[in-house]
Amino acid sequence: MGLAKIFSDWFTFGEDEFTLKTVFFNLNVELYYKKLAIDSCVNLIANSLVRADFRTFEKGKEKMSDSYYLFNVEPNVNQNAAEFMHKLVSKLVYENECLVIMQDEQLFIADEFTMKKYALKENSFKDVSIDGYKLDKIFYQSDVFYFKLNNEKIVSVIDNLYATYGKLIASGMNMYKRNNSLRAILNMGSSSGQTDAEQKAIEDLFNVQFKNFFEAEGAAVLPLQEGLEFKEAFSEGSGKRGGLDSRDIRALVDDIFDFASIAFHIPKGLLKGDLAEVEKQTDNYLMFGLLPIAELIEDEVNRKYYTKKEFLERTFLKVDTSMIKYVDIVQLATALDKLLSSGTHSVDENRALMKLEPLNEKWSQKHYITKNYAEAENYLKGGEN
């Protein structure tokens, strides 16, 4: 639609007056800013859990059994542990719940299911679908791992917030484009456009010459006939175009990341990749953002994968998040020495902290205590030692 046609549609001219018609514009909200913020949180949490070690213990002693391989390497034939964890976290965040079933000694994440809740007996799950394949079997709470993140779906809260705030971003972007686009005033005089030839010339001026002039990337010249006056329009009193600039738009988008960081207890600097005080931000994220999810997974696995008797006999799974945070081996030297000299760790246990293979020697599995340690009773007695 040409500019001349737009103006003729807006205004109805009479001999002495014209009427301005009402025009409505739909404001499109760009949803990918919200998705980018939430997906950034999902990827950060999932990538952190991928670095965690799902350690398995049997009667108090750590053992790399079949369950260790299942949770750390290959949950099922079609996914490795990293892919599995990303899907699990994504389900938790976007749907507030995730159902994992065990079939043929493998773990599968359900894409869809119907849950029936009971007050005094096990909940049941039916219509379970995995990658388009629907299972006819009815599963019960004790047969599955059912993870639930919050009592209220956190994504729905962000959606409701973004429904209003997203329009503010879209409005700001539209204002930025309007204020930074070329606008002009054309004085045509009162006698212009009286004949069909003149009307055709005006349409050609708007639809061809002005269009080429406005869309030109390089230098452009606009020839005007006598009686036509063209000048660029600026904001009133400023002498230049006004309104928002690109940094103002960026600030509005940053607010969406701030909302997401609050919802998932992730420091906003860590989410955006800021390097200022990254160590403190990482500690805060591990404490309040990641550890609750890791404990949620750990508790559900321990109460379903192991029996009560096995757990009380110290047969369990532990989600070890201690090595998620990268630490230089040189910085660990003093701590490792203290762990060894106090008898807390053996050499092999220290090597495990550094992700090194154990030596599996008798001496490397022993615990040592330096001579300056003594029993409190002997110290108080003032004995010879």
N, C-alpha and C positions, 0 to 999 in steps of 0.2 A: 504494500500500500504506500503510495507516494505521499509527500508532505502536503501537497495541495489537497489531496483527497481527505487526509486526516483533518485539516482545517475546515473543509467544507462539511465534514460529518459532525464536527463539534459545534459549529455555529450555523444557525438558520437565519438567513438574512431577509429582512423586509425592506420597505422603502424608508422607514424612519427608525426602526429598531431591530435588534437581533436577540435571540435567546440562547443562553449557554446551556447545553445539555449536560446531564450528570454522567460522569465516566468513572468506572470502578476498575481498580487494578488489583490483581491477586499477588500477594507477596509470598514467594517460594522460599521455604526454609531449607537451607543446606544441611542435610542430616549427616554428611560424612565427617563433619567436625566432631560431633558427638561420638560417632563410631570410632574415629581415630583416638579419642581420649580413652574410651573404654577398652579398646583393643590394646592400647599401650599398657594399661594396667594388667590386662589378662596375660600379655606376653611377658611382662616383668615377673609376675607371680609364677607363671609356668616355668620360665627359664630358671628361676631361683630353685624351684622344687626339682628340676632336672638335675641340678648340681647337688642336691641333697642325697645322702646315702641311706637307703632303706636296709638297716642292719637287722639281722635275724639272730636270735639267741635260743639256745636249747639248754634248759636247766642251768641258767646263769652264765653259760659260756657261749661266746659268739661263734657261729657256725655258718658257713656259706653253703646252705642247703638248696633244695629245689625252690623253696619259697623265696630265697634271696635272688635267684635268677629270674623268677617270675616278676618280682617287683622292680628289679633294677635293670633288666636287660630286655626281656621279651614277654610282655603280658599275654600276647596272643600271636597267632601266626601271621597276622596282617599288619601289626603295629609293633614298633619298638617302644621302649619306655618313654622316650622324649615325646613321640607323637601321642602316645596314650595320655601322658600328663597334660599336654596342651589341650587336648579335647576335654579332659575331666575338668580342668580349671575353667575353660570356656563355658561348659555346661553349668557349672556352679554359679558363674557370674551372670550369664544371660538368662538362665532359667531358675536360678536360686536352688537347684537341686540336681543331683546326678545319680543315676542308678547303674551299678556295675554288677553283672551277674557272672558266675563261674560256670563254664561249660567245658567239659573234657579237660579239666585242669588248666583252663585258660580264662583270662579276664576279658570281658567285653563290655563296652559302654553302650547302654540303650539309647537310641535316638528318640524313641517315643514309648510311652507306657501309660497305663491307667492304674492309679493307686486307690485302694479302698482301705480306709482307716477304721480301726476298731479301738474301743476304749480299753478293754480288758484282755485282749488277745492279739496275736500277731497281725500286722497289716499285710495285705496281699497285693500283688502286682500282676496284672494281666495285660494282654494286647502289647506285649513287649516286642519292639521292632529294632533290629540291628542292621544298618546299611540296607534298608529296604526289605529285609527278610523278617517276616512276622512269626514269632514263636507261639504255639498253641498252649504251652505249659503255663500254669499259674505258679508264680513264685511267692514265697512267704518271706517275712522280714529276716528270719534267721538264715535264709538261703542266699541272701544278696548283701552287697555293700550299698547302703543308701546314705548319701551325703546330702546334708541340707545346710546352706550357708547362713541364712538369716531367717528370722520370722517373717520379715517383709522383703519382697523382691527388690533389691537395691537398684536394679536397672530401671524398674518402673518409676522409681523416685526420680532418677536422672532424666527419664523420658518426660515426666511431667514438668520438671524444671526447664528442660530444653524446649518444650513446646512454647514457652513464653520467651525465654532468653534467646532461642534460635531466631525468632522473628526480629529481635533487636540487632543481631548480627547481620541478617539479611537486609534490614533497613539501612544499617550503616554502610554495607557494601553498595547498595543502590545509590545512596547519597554520594558515596565516594565516586562512583562512575558518573553520576550526573554532574557533580561539581568539577570533575576533571575532563569532561568532554567539551568539545567546541560548540559553543552556542552563539548565535548571532541574531541581529535585528536587521530586517530588510524593509526599507522604506520604499514603497512602490508608487506612491502618489495616488490621488483620488481618481485619476482618469485611466488607470491601468486596467486591462482585462475587460474591455467593453465589447470587443468583437471576438468571433471564433478564432481568428488567427492569433489574436493577442492571448486568448486563453490557452491555446496550444503552446505558444511560446513560453507562457508562465509554467505550464506543466513540464515542459522540457527543461526549464531553468531549475525547477525543484528536483525532478526525478533523475536528471542526467548530470547537469553541470554542478549543482550543489553536492550531489551524491559523490561524484568523482573528486570534488574539491575536499570534502570532509574526510573521505576515506583514503586520501593520498598519504603514503608513508614519507615521501620526500617533499621537495618544494613543489608548490602548485600555484597556478594562476587562475583567477576567476574573472572572466570578461563580463562586464556589465553594460547594458544598454543605457542610453541617456534617460534620465528620470528615475533610475534605480540607485538607491544608496544602501550600502552594506557595511555594517560595523559589528565587531565582536562584543558580546554582552558579558559584563562582569558582575560580581555580587555588589549590591548597592553600597556605595561609600567606601569600598575597599580598594578599587582599582585593580583587583585581581580576583581569581576564582577562590572561593572560601569553602569551609566545611571540613569534614574529616580527611585525614591523610592515612596512608597505609599502616602506619604505626598504631593509629587508633583502632583500625580493624584488627590488627594483631593482638592488641590488648583485650578486645572482646573475645577473641578465640582463646586466648590464654585463660580467661575466666572459666571456660568450659573445662579445661584441664585442672584448674583449681578445684572445681566442684567434684570431678572424678577422684582427685587425690584425697579429698576429705572423705568421700564415700568409702574408699578402699584403704584408708589409713596409710597412704603412701606419700612421703614428703614430695611436694610439688617440684622442688629442685631436682630430685632424683628421677622423677617422671619425665622432666624436660631435658635431662642430661647436663644440668649445671654441675660444675666441678667445685663450687664453693662449699666448704664444710661437708664434703661428700662422705667422710667417715662417720660423722655424727648422724647424717641423714640415713646412711645405710643401717646403722644400729637401731635407729628409730623405726625404720621400715621392717627390719627383722623382728623386732619386739612386738609391734602392734599390727603389722600388716600380714606378715608371712607365718609366724609361729602359730597363731590361732588356726590357720588353715592346715598347717602341718600336723597339729595336734588333733584336729578334726579327722584327718585321714588315719592317723595312728590309732586313735581310740576305736574307730569303726572297724578297722582291720583286726585289731586285737580281740574285740568282743565277738567277732564273727568267724575269723579264720582259726582261732585257737579256742579250746574249751576253757572253762573257768579253772579246772584242775591244772591244765597245762600252764596257764598264766600265773597261777599262784606258785607253781614250781619254777618260775622264771623262764618260761618258754614264751617268747613274745617277739614283736617287731618294734623297732625304734627308728623313727625318722630323724636322722642325724643332720642337723642344719649347721653344724659348727664350721664346715668348710665351704659354705656358700660364699662367705666374704673372703675375698682373696687377701692372703697375707704372705709377704715375702719370707722365704725360708730363713734368711738372715735375721729377720725380726723375731722369729720364733726361737732362736738359739737359746736365749736366756730362759725362756719359759720351759723349753724341753729339758734343759739341765735341771731345773727345779723339780719338774715332774719325775725325772729319773732319780735324783738324789733323795727325794722324799719317800720313794717307794710307791708312789701313786701309779706310775707307768713302768712297764718294762721297755726294753729297746724296741721290740717288735711293735708295741702299742704306740710308741713315739713315731715310729716309721709309718704306721697307719694314719696318724694325724697329718703327715706330709704326703699322703697318697703314694707311698712307696711300698713295695712288696715286702712282707716279713721275711726275716732270715731263717726262721723256723729252726734255730739252734737252741740247745738247752740253755746256754748262757744268755741268749737274747730274749728268752722267755722268763728269766728270773727277775726278781724285784730287788733293788739295792737301796740301802739307806746309808747316808754318810755318817761318820763317827760323831759329828757334833749334835746328832739327835739322841735324846735319852728319854727314858720314861719319866713322867712328871713326878711319880712317887719317889724315885731315886734322887731326883734333883732336889726335892723338898727335904729329904733326909740328910742331905749334905754328905753323901757317901764318898768313897775314894774316887769313883768315876765321875 
